[in-house]
Amino acid sequence: MIYLIDGQMQNDVTTTFLDNLFLEYDNRLRPLYAGPPLNVTISVKIASMGAISERTMDYKMSMYLRQSWNDPRLSFDDIAANSSINLDQSMLDFMWIPDMFFVNEKDANFHTATKDNKLLRLSSNGDILYSIRMSVTLACSMKLHNFPMDIQHCVIQMESYAFTKEDMIFYWDKENALEIVSDDIKLPQFMMTNVSNTECKRDYSTGSYPCVEINFTLARLTGYYIIQNYVPSVLIVLLSWVSFYKSEFTAGPSGFRDYDRIEYGNPKFWYTAGNAKGFLHQGH
């Protein structure tokens, strides 16, 4: 009974704490409003990659996107220093979060089985960790003039939609910026030779916006095309030249039937064979 009472009291204290925490909070304003730009740290964990299409010029990827920033308005060091609390995702409606979007995105889906795959963690010093699991279809402009021995460069471009660099700056996590679940992602037609991440900015007529990028270098595997296309083509060409290397050719109907087995379907052969047969019948 004592444990039940203590647990109930702790729940009541936590509920009251959360209610008071957002009592005077305005999620319409970014942290450090009218002050220095807000630093947002980005990290990405790639779960899978595939469905690279030359026809539609895109590829699909499943990832975990993590964003971290500090909001002093949500600090509670005076109550429980050096602690953190995992908040329900419904609290996102009451908080300010970065407006990141994918510049080259064609389609995107959040994973919802068995519940929305989102993590929201608040630390006592005001640090916020926001993690989501999602699948995206991204555009990749491919250059196919060296096909099938081509090398493609695909990119993930993430950018702020409304906040310029005067309001917000994106940084890659220094310790764990980019992680791949499988050390060697297997793709049907490509081999990933290099992965890199950079920080950037985009200049538009409305201002300069912060962005981050992930660059993939993909080398096409030529073995499939050699076996399925090149080898059969070479064999067909070689077989078509066999007739020119016949050691003996006997004139007459039997000789033409032998020649027919090799040059069957060649109009020039039938024209020549027809004239020759007519000449032989006239001789008889």
Contacts in CASP RR format, 6 or more apart in sequence:
PFRMAT RR
TARGET T0000
AUTHOR 0000-0000-0000
METHOD contacts of the structure
MODEL  1
MIYLIDGQMQNDVTTTFLDNLFLEYDNRLRPLYAGPPLNVTISVKIASMG
AISERTMDYKMSMYLRQSWNDPRLSFDDIAANSSINLDQSMLDFMWIPDM
FFVNEKDANFHTATKDNKLLRLSSNGDILYSIRMSVTLACSMKLHNFPMD
IQHCVIQMESYAFTKEDMIFYWDKENALEIVSDDIKLPQFMMTNVSNTEC
KRDYSTGSYPCVEINFTLARLTGYYIIQNYVPSVLIVLLSWVSFYKSEFT
AGPSGFRDYDRIEYGNPKFWYTAGNAKGFLHQGH
14 85 0 8 1.000
17 76 0 8 1.000
17 79 0 8 1.000
18 87 0 8 1.000
18 91 0 8 1.000
21 74 0 8 1.000
21 76 0 8 1.000
22 91 0 8 1.000
22 94 0 8 1.000
22 95 0 8 1.000
25 73 0 8 1.000
25 74 0 8 1.000
25 94 0 8 1.000
25 95 0 8 1.000
27 94 0 8 1.000
27 95 0 8 1.000
27 96 0 8 1.000
28 96 0 8 1.000
29 96 0 8 1.000
30 38 0 8 1.000
30 96 0 8 1.000
30 163 0 8 1.000
30 167 0 8 1.000
30 168 0 8 1.000
31 38 0 8 1.000
31 69 0 8 1.000
31 70 0 8 1.000
31 71 0 8 1.000
31 72 0 8 1.000
31 73 0 8 1.000
31 96 0 8 1.000
32 38 0 8 1.000
32 72 0 8 1.000
37 165 0 8 1.000
37 166 0 8 1.000
37 167 0 8 1.000
37 168 0 8 1.000
37 169 0 8 1.000
38 69 0 8 1.000
38 70 0 8 1.000
38 167 0 8 1.000
38 168 0 8 1.000
38 169 0 8 1.000
39 69 0 8 1.000
39 70 0 8 1.000
39 168 0 8 1.000
39 169 0 8 1.000
39 171 0 8 1.000
40 67 0 8 1.000
40 68 0 8 1.000
40 69 0 8 1.000
40 98 0 8 1.000
40 100 0 8 1.000
40 168 0 8 1.000
40 169 0 8 1.000
40 170 0 8 1.000
40 171 0 8 1.000
41 67 0 8 1.000
41 68 0 8 1.000
41 69 0 8 1.000
41 171 0 8 1.000
41 172 0 8 1.000
41 173 0 8 1.000
42 65 0 8 1.000
42 66 0 8 1.000
42 67 0 8 1.000
42 100 0 8 1.000
42 158 0 8 1.000
42 170 0 8 1.000
42 171 0 8 1.000
42 172 0 8 1.000
42 173 0 8 1.000
42 177 0 8 1.000
42 212 0 8 1.000
43 66 0 8 1.000
43 68 0 8 1.000
43 172 0 8 1.000
43 173 0 8 1.000
43 176 0 8 1.000
43 177 0 8 1.000
43 178 0 8 1.000
43 179 0 8 1.000
44 63 0 8 1.000
44 64 0 8 1.000
44 65 0 8 1.000
44 66 0 8 1.000
44 156 0 8 1.000
44 177 0 8 1.000
44 178 0 8 1.000
44 179 0 8 1.000
44 197 0 8 1.000
44 214 0 8 1.000
45 63 0 8 1.000
45 64 0 8 1.000
45 66 0 8 1.000
45 179 0 8 1.000
45 180 0 8 1.000
45 181 0 8 1.000
46 61 0 8 1.000
46 62 0 8 1.000
46 63 0 8 1.000
46 178 0 8 1.000
46 179 0 8 1.000
46 180 0 8 1.000
46 181 0 8 1.000
46 185 0 8 1.000
47 62 0 8 1.000
47 63 0 8 1.000
47 64 0 8 1.000
47 133 0 8 1.000
47 181 0 8 1.000
48 61 0 8 1.000
48 62 0 8 1.000
48 181 0 8 1.000
48 182 0 8 1.000
48 185 0 8 1.000
49 59 0 8 1.000
49 60 0 8 1.000
49 61 0 8 1.000
49 62 0 8 1.000
49 185 0 8 1.000
49 187 0 8 1.000
49 192 0 8 1.000
49 216 0 8 1.000
50 59 0 8 1.000
50 60 0 8 1.000
50 61 0 8 1.000
50 187 0 8 1.000
50 188 0 8 1.000
51 59 0 8 1.000
51 60 0 8 1.000
52 58 0 8 1.000
52 59 0 8 1.000
52 140 0 8 1.000
52 152 0 8 1.000
52 154 0 8 1.000
52 187 0 8 1.000
52 188 0 8 1.000
52 189 0 8 1.000
52 190 0 8 1.000
52 218 0 8 1.000
53 59 0 8 1.000
54 142 0 8 1.000
54 144 0 8 1.000
54 147 0 8 1.000
57 139 0 8 1.000
57 140 0 8 1.000
57 141 0 8 1.000
57 142 0 8 1.000
58 106 0 8 1.000
58 137 0 8 1.000
58 138 0 8 1.000
58 139 0 8 1.000
58 140 0 8 1.000
59 137 0 8 1.000
59 138 0 8 1.000
59 140 0 8 1.000
59 154 0 8 1.000
60 135 0 8 1.000
60 136 0 8 1.000
60 137 0 8 1.000
60 138 0 8 1.000
61 135 0 8 1.000
61 136 0 8 1.000
61 138 0 8 1.000
61 156 0 8 1.000
62 133 0 8 1.000
62 134 0 8 1.000
62 135 0 8 1.000
63 133 0 8 1.000
63 134 0 8 1.000
63 135 0 8 1.000
63 136 0 8 1.000
64 131 0 8 1.000
64 132 0 8 1.000
64 133 0 8 1.000
65 100 0 8 1.000
65 131 0 8 1.000
65 132 0 8 1.000
65 133 0 8 1.000
65 134 0 8 1.000
66 129 0 8 1.000
66 130 0 8 1.000
66 131 0 8 1.000
66 173 0 8 1.000
67 97 0 8 1.000
67 98 0 8 1.000
67 100 0 8 1.000
67 129 0 8 1.000
67 130 0 8 1.000
67 131 0 8 1.000
68 127 0 8 1.000
68 128 0 8 1.000
68 129 0 8 1.000
68 130 0 8 1.000
68 173 0 8 1.000
69 98 0 8 1.000
69 127 0 8 1.000
69 128 0 8 1.000
70 125 0 8 1.000
70 126 0 8 1.000
70 127 0 8 1.000
70 128 0 8 1.000
71 95 0 8 1.000
71 96 0 8 1.000
71 126 0 8 1.000
71 128 0 8 1.000
72 126 0 8 1.000
74 95 0 8 1.000
74 122 0 8 1.000
74 126 0 8 1.000
74 128 0 8 1.000
75 124 0 8 1.000
75 125 0 8 1.000
75 126 0 8 1.000
76 124 0 8 1.000
76 126 0 8 1.000
77 124 0 8 1.000
77 125 0 8 1.000
79 124 0 8 1.000
80 124 0 8 1.000
81 124 0 8 1.000
82 124 0 8 1.000
83 123 0 8 1.000
83 124 0 8 1.000
84 121 0 8 1.000
84 122 0 8 1.000
84 123 0 8 1.000
84 124 0 8 1.000
85 121 0 8 1.000
85 122 0 8 1.000
86 119 0 8 1.000
86 120 0 8 1.000
86 121 0 8 1.000
87 120 0 8 1.000
87 121 0 8 1.000
87 122 0 8 1.000
88 120 0 8 1.000
89 116 0 8 1.000
89 118 0 8 1.000
89 120 0 8 1.000
91 120 0 8 1.000
92 118 0 8 1.000
92 120 0 8 1.000
92 130 0 8 1.000
95 120 0 8 1.000
95 128 0 8 1.000
97 130 0 8 1.000
98 160 0 8 1.000
98 163 0 8 1.000
98 168 0 8 1.000
99 160 0 8 1.000
99 161 0 8 1.000
99 162 0 8 1.000
99 163 0 8 1.000
100 158 0 8 1.000
100 159 0 8 1.000
100 160 0 8 1.000
100 161 0 8 1.000
100 170 0 8 1.000
101 158 0 8 1.000
101 159 0 8 1.000
101 160 0 8 1.000
101 161 0 8 1.000
102 108 0 8 1.000
102 136 0 8 1.000
102 138 0 8 1.000
102 156 0 8 1.000
102 157 0 8 1.000
102 158 0 8 1.000
103 157 0 8 1.000
103 158 0 8 1.000
103 159 0 8 1.000
103 202 0 8 1.000
103 211 0 8 1.000
104 138 0 8 1.000
104 139 0 8 1.000
104 140 0 8 1.000
104 155 0 8 1.000
104 156 0 8 1.000
104 157 0 8 1.000
105 136 0 8 1.000
105 137 0 8 1.000
105 138 0 8 1.000
105 139 0 8 1.000
106 137 0 8 1.000
106 138 0 8 1.000
106 139 0 8 1.000
107 136 0 8 1.000
107 137 0 8 1.000
108 134 0 8 1.000
108 135 0 8 1.000
108 136 0 8 1.000
108 137 0 8 1.000
109 134 0 8 1.000
109 135 0 8 1.000
109 136 0 8 1.000
110 116 0 8 1.000
110 117 0 8 1.000
110 118 0 8 1.000
110 132 0 8 1.000
110 133 0 8 1.000
110 134 0 8 1.000
111 117 0 8 1.000
111 133 0 8 1.000
111 134 0 8 1.000
111 135 0 8 1.000
117 132 0 8 1.000
117 133 0 8 1.000
117 134 0 8 1.000
118 130 0 8 1.000
118 131 0 8 1.000
118 132 0 8 1.000
118 133 0 8 1.000
119 129 0 8 1.000
119 130 0 8 1.000
119 131 0 8 1.000
119 132 0 8 1.000
120 128 0 8 1.000
120 129 0 8 1.000
120 130 0 8 1.000
121 128 0 8 1.000
121 129 0 8 1.000
122 128 0 8 1.000
123 129 0 8 1.000
138 154 0 8 1.000
138 155 0 8 1.000
138 156 0 8 1.000
140 152 0 8 1.000
140 154 0 8 1.000
140 155 0 8 1.000
142 150 0 8 1.000
142 152 0 8 1.000
143 150 0 8 1.000
143 152 0 8 1.000
144 150 0 8 1.000
147 220 0 8 1.000
148 220 0 8 1.000
148 222 0 8 1.000
148 225 0 8 1.000
149 220 0 8 1.000
149 222 0 8 1.000
150 220 0 8 1.000
151 193 0 8 1.000
151 217 0 8 1.000
151 218 0 8 1.000
151 219 0 8 1.000
151 220 0 8 1.000
152 190 0 8 1.000
152 217 0 8 1.000
152 218 0 8 1.000
152 220 0 8 1.000
153 215 0 8 1.000
153 216 0 8 1.000
153 217 0 8 1.000
153 218 0 8 1.000
154 215 0 8 1.000
154 216 0 8 1.000
154 218 0 8 1.000
155 213 0 8 1.000
155 214 0 8 1.000
155 215 0 8 1.000
155 216 0 8 1.000
156 213 0 8 1.000
156 214 0 8 1.000
157 211 0 8 1.000
157 213 0 8 1.000
158 170 0 8 1.000
158 211 0 8 1.000
158 212 0 8 1.000
158 213 0 8 1.000
159 202 0 8 1.000
159 209 0 8 1.000
159 210 0 8 1.000
159 211 0 8 1.000
159 212 0 8 1.000
160 168 0 8 1.000
160 170 0 8 1.000
160 209 0 8 1.000
160 210 0 8 1.000
160 211 0 8 1.000
161 209 0 8 1.000
163 209 0 8 1.000
163 210 0 8 1.000
164 206 0 8 1.000
164 207 0 8 1.000
164 208 0 8 1.000
164 209 0 8 1.000
164 210 0 8 1.000
165 201 0 8 1.000
165 208 0 8 1.000
165 209 0 8 1.000
165 210 0 8 1.000
168 210 0 8 1.000
169 210 0 8 1.000
170 199 0 8 1.000
170 210 0 8 1.000
170 211 0 8 1.000
170 212 0 8 1.000
171 199 0 8 1.000
171 212 0 8 1.000
172 178 0 8 1.000
172 197 0 8 1.000
172 199 0 8 1.000
172 212 0 8 1.000
177 197 0 8 1.000
178 195 0 8 1.000
178 197 0 8 1.000
178 214 0 8 1.000
180 195 0 8 1.000
185 192 0 8 1.000
187 218 0 8 1.000
189 220 0 8 1.000
189 221 0 8 1.000
189 224 0 8 1.000
190 218 0 8 1.000
190 219 0 8 1.000
190 220 0 8 1.000
190 221 0 8 1.000
191 218 0 8 1.000
191 219 0 8 1.000
191 220 0 8 1.000
191 221 0 8 1.000
192 216 0 8 1.000
192 217 0 8 1.000
192 218 0 8 1.000
193 217 0 8 1.000
193 218 0 8 1.000
193 219 0 8 1.000
194 215 0 8 1.000
194 216 0 8 1.000
194 217 0 8 1.000
195 214 0 8 1.000
195 215 0 8 1.000
195 216 0 8 1.000
195 217 0 8 1.000
196 214 0 8 1.000
196 215 0 8 1.000
197 212 0 8 1.000
197 213 0 8 1.000
197 214 0 8 1.000
197 215 0 8 1.000
198 212 0 8 1.000
198 213 0 8 1.000
198 215 0 8 1.000
199 210 0 8 1.000
199 211 0 8 1.000
199 212 0 8 1.000
199 213 0 8 1.000
200 211 0 8 1.000
200 212 0 8 1.000
200 213 0 8 1.000
201 208 0 8 1.000
201 209 0 8 1.000
201 210 0 8 1.000
201 211 0 8 1.000
202 208 0 8 1.000
202 209 0 8 1.000
202 211 0 8 1.000
203 209 0 8 1.000
242 262 0 8 1.000
243 259 0 8 1.000
243 262 0 8 1.000
243 263 0 8 1.000
246 262 0 8 1.000
249 255 0 8 1.000
249 258 0 8 1.000
249 259 0 8 1.000
250 258 0 8 1.000
251 276 0 8 1.000
251 280 0 8 1.000
252 277 0 8 1.000
252 280 0 8 1.000
253 277 0 8 1.000
256 273 0 8 1.000
256 276 0 8 1.000
256 277 0 8 1.000
259 269 0 8 1.000
259 273 0 8 1.000
260 269 0 8 1.000
260 273 0 8 1.000
263 269 0 8 1.000
END
